[in-house]
Amino acid sequence: MPTVVLMDVSLSMTRPVQLDGTEEFQRKNLAVHGLTMLFEHMATNYRLEFTALVAFSSLWELMVPFTRDYNTLQEALNNLEDYDKTCLEPALQGVSNIVQQEWGSTCPCQVVLVTDGSLGIGRGSLRHSLSTIKHRSEDKKFPLPFPFPAKLYIMCIANAEELQNSDTLDNLEQLLSLNGGEGQIFTVEGPLCLKNVQSLFGKLIDQAYTPFHAVLRCGNLSSDVQVFPRPEPVIMDEEVDPAPRTILTDLEIVGFIEIGDISSPPVLSRHLVLPIAVNKGFLGPTFMGTGTTDETEEENSANQMAGKSPNFCVLLHGSLKVEGMVALVQLGPEWYGMLYSQADSKKKSNLMMSLFEPGPEPLPWLGKVSQLGPTSDAKENPYGEDDSKSPFPLQPKSKRSYAQNVTVWIKPSGLQTDVQKILRNARKLPEKTQTFYKELNRLRKAALAFGFWDLLKGVADLLERECTLLPDTAHPDAAFQLSHAAQQLKLASTGDSQYAAFDHNITPMLTDFSGSGSSDRDRM
Amino acid sequence: MKMFSISHKTAFVVDHCPYMAESCRQQVEFDMLTKNRPQGVIPLAPVSKSLWTCAVECSMEYCRILYDIYPTRKLVNFIVSDSEFHILNSWNQADQSTQELMAALAAVGPPNPHEDPECCSILHGLMAAVESLCKITEYQHEARTTLMDKADRVSNRGRIICITNAKSDTHVRMLEDYVQETIQEQNKLAISSDRLMQIQQCELVLIHTYPFGEETLVSDRPKKEISPVLTSEVHSVRAGRHLASKLNILVQQHFDLASTTITNIPMKPTLNVCDQEEQHANTSANYDVELLHHRDAHMEFIKSGTTSRDSGLKETVTLKWCTPRTNSVELHFCTGAYRISPVDVNSRPSSCLTNFLLNGRSVLLEQPRKSGSKVISHMLSSHGGEIFLHVLNCTRSTLEDPPSISEGCGGRVTDYRITDFGEFMRENRLTPFPDVQGSEVAGKVPLERAKRQLERHTRYWPMIISQTTIFNMQAVVPLASLIVKESLTEEDVLTCQKTIYNLVDMERKNDPLPISTVGTRGKGPKRDEQYRIMWNELETLVRTHMGSSERHQRVLDCVLACRSKPPEEEDRKKRGRKREDREDKGEKNGKDSESERSWQESERLKAALERDREELAEAEVIKDSPDSPEPLNKKPRLEVEDVQPAEKAKGPVSLLTMWTNRINTANSRKHQEFAGRVNSVNNKAELYQHLKDENGMDPHENGKAMR
């Protein structure tokens, strides 16, 4: 989940903060301090996160495009200049554009807005934007809700008391509800000082940037893992009682399936599964990433040690890759996902986990997941002794229209094609007796269902005429079959229940001609 | 779409009154002139569909699309109305198919134009439709029973689609009022019934249809609220293709569908996309096929506002066919998969496309762009006879350039048992089992059994080759694959015992074991030490399963009995070695006799061991596990076979000698041999030969020169 830090660099951010006995701070300095802490945390514990830095006042500027290089972000943060007034709406529009350009409109994002809570006055202020929100034309819509799923975290470098004097909090809450309630407003508790700003950003880190740790199990084999990005709770729309569902920290493998059998299933999200060494001690949130040289060296050697002791994830990854299989993993009650090896272009590969939609039957071609069992329980190996078969995909109970030769005559061409098929076969009687009657019965059934009796009469006439046009060389059986078929269609077109029954089929006339005629009957 | 939304239940009411027998006045030529026809044949007069035929085939088309895209949970109840109502099917899932409806329609037949129009009315059908909407469906029933006390949260909404020929706008209003009244009446009845539910919301879609060339007597009207429960809309359309396209638009609106046109589909015979039966087979051209599917498949386009409007009302997204190059299976990052239904199901291009997909090929679809790189955004693929439109992720991935797995924990280890684990995964593949009622109670939920099997199979599973001996030995395979079973047969126990006796035999013969020497200097542990490690490991494996059954316990007993060393073992060892020599000679006589002998031997051994089993098992104390490192061998290396030089060895060369020789020859190829060594005698080269030469030979040389 990429992050955009939206930093307020308006003049009001330079307001000094009264502190006893220490050097004078601006609110901006406090904000920079807090963000520094966030960046340091991410660099150590969340380093795969892409982050961009946008500064705004009346204009906005992308200071650092999405990157994992936290030094660059830090540097840009330290060199921010001061500008004029706060205009939030164009800045949010900017964020929306930047994210869509980079990640499209389906990738969930986090927006961290850092401001002092003075959101401008008059035109361009947030209050003004919100009051005009209902009177916008299509092309000037308010940027929220974002087209992509987004969490909006608003970091106020101000405490709740001072914000209460204005309508700032109301406006910010309105902003959150525009975003579908996704996100949170954080304010400084107590006086503005470095320590309280630290705890402010600490709360954000706890809320949004704690790594997700889990145990991956396969029977008695297991490994501690970090799942990145963090799987977010999912709310199912179809449920009578919608409650957010979170994935378990105990990920249990339930069995294995070939890649060809699972065949590109739709997934909610994808996550890297990275094995971790638990005794390294960064379980849980760690705010201070002040990596002194000693610590990093220690960490390096710890890494090396961890690299040398066998890990289940690596074994699993290797075998999944070699065998071309996926592991089905249980994420919660009636919720499943899959583990597989994912290679990028640079020949690096990784263990990846995709989450299916929660529910007992996420993929129609697998059926109910709870009904999947070990092959050894089956009477006969469903994969065949030589691995030539597969029990998947599961066949649905009924066939779809395109798989069962349905009759549709809405366009004249549909009807014409069907009549042509009968005629073509009629000219090749008696060789094509089978297909001739098959097509004839198909037409008959449809005509009866649609109450299209005129067509039955018409086709009967057509067959009778065809009979008269038979060349002298024609097999005598052809004439018999054509007039027999024509007569049967005529009877059906009367609606007489004896001849117009839907399930009735016109069968070839029994004739006794030596040669091809009899051999044709043998084939019936 | 919520599960019990309005589209859960659709009641179709089609007018079957005498005036519906009227012609729609659009003629269909069915006697087409084709080539190789004799000249002068007058084609037969075209036929014309009745209003009824038009209404029925269009509503069947509506159902066809609906069932293709929602095979379950979206239900249709089909009713026809004349002097009474005829209900053609029920809400039951089993009744939901076009074949069922076609058969029922054939039984009804076309309207009788001679029936008294006064007795016939669409009202009978509308009443039946309202009654039917009150009836509970199996899905509603299931939801209500699972929710128990919150059963009232299950909602009951529905839609009535009525195709009729109305007299006037006043007539239409009368129909609406009638539906409203009937809903009120039926809702009262529903309160006191278990099998009925009150209608909370009903959408009435009235379609007035009339023959081509006539003026309409009814005006279109958009959706309007008649009451809090009932909304109504009126569509006035000419019969025939106008009615068909109206119902096509309606099915898209009612079920949140969208349209995609696949363009540039090549239909060349070489591609095997289509059969060559038809007359166009030798021409090759590119075709378009329009598909319907859930509109979420267009999420990306909807959000970015790039859906293209084709003509007037029709909105479709065009995607370009990419000819598949390989058949390789690949796991695409796919964010959605939606069932499709072709708009023109039996047209040639449609059926070519669907048959191609049903045969198991997948087709990637590309966004048509005027410039820039190509973007593959969708894929068509069939699963078990159903075709799905997959949405592929085509934006930058947030997971790009991750650290490789080899850089993380356990990444430096190189001897993982990858192949063995692959075998393990194959054994633990899943397979679907039929859903049998009451299986949960018996603890036989297949998935739970799968988990239990994984647990059994991993009780002892070393991850790397150097951690294990037994799993590197072919001889242990029969036992290792049987012991993990939930239950053993008598035969299985016998196989396990045979495996163990075989190991005893190997030990007696002093066969080498594949003990890993990784991390140890020198040759590693001695032979009998190796066997101790092997037996320890085997015991650990079998011990983890001893609780499974009495037969598992017997296998453990056998291991314990066999691995112990009775006092006379040393003797036996010696005898065994002699016999080995004999066997080597006798090997040419045939392996059968040998195996038989060893079998007899083990039988005898078994009998002997059986007697002492109890006490021996007790006497055995497991001192170490295979996990703990073995103490290094401190004894001087006096093992006979090790010291024995190869030249002196009688009988076959030892493995060590073979290996050393091999390495030596391999090494010798890699470098030019020292001149000294090449010229050496008995591995001794004389130094300063040139001095000798100079001194000794000089006179000779000089002499020559002097000469």
Interface residues (C-beta under 8 A of the other chain):
Chain A: M1 P2 L48 F50 Q100 E102 W103 G104 S105 T106 C107 P147 F148 C218 G219 N220 L221 S223 F228 P229 D237 E238 V240 D241 E252 I253 V254 G255 F256 I257 E258 I259 G260 I262 S263 S264 P265 P266 V267 L268 R270 H271 L272 L274 P275 I276 A277 Q304 A306 G307 K308 S309 P310 N311 F312 C313 V314 L315 L316 H317 G318 S319 L320 V322 E323 G324 M325 V326 A327 L328 Y340 Q342 D344 K346 K348 S349 N350 L351 M352 S354 P364 W365 L366 G367 K368 V369 S370 Q371 L372 G373 P374 T375 S376 D377 A378 P382 Y383 D387 P391 F392 P393 L394 Q395 P396 K397 S398 K399 R400 S401 Y402 A403 N405 V406 T407 V408 W409 I410 K411 P412 S413 G414 L415 Q416 T417 V419 Q420 K445 A446 L448 A449 F450 G451 F452 W453 D454 L455 G458 V459 D461 L462 R465 L469 G495 A500 A501 F502 D503
Chain B: M1 K2 M3 V28 E29 F30 D31 M32 T34 P38 V41 L44 A45 V47 S48 K49 S50 W52 T53 V56 E57 C58 M60 E61 R64 Y67 D68 P71 S97 T98 M102 A103 L105 A106 A107 V108 G109 P110 P111 A143 L147 K150 R153 V154 R241 A244 M299 E300 K303 S304 V329 E330 L331 H332 F333 C334 T335 G336 A337 R339 S341 P342 D344 V345 N346 S347 R348 S350 S351 T354 L358 S362 M379 S381 H383 G384 G385 E386 I387 H390 V391 N393 C394 T395 R396 S397 T398 L399 E400 D401 P402 P403 S404 I405 S406 E407 G408 C409 G410 G411 R412 V413 Y416 R417 I418 T419 F421 G422 F424 M425 R426 E427 N428 R429 L430 T431 P432 F433 P434 D435 V445 P446 L447 R449 A450 K451 Q453 L454 E455 R456 H457 T458 R459 W461 M463 I464 Q467 K485
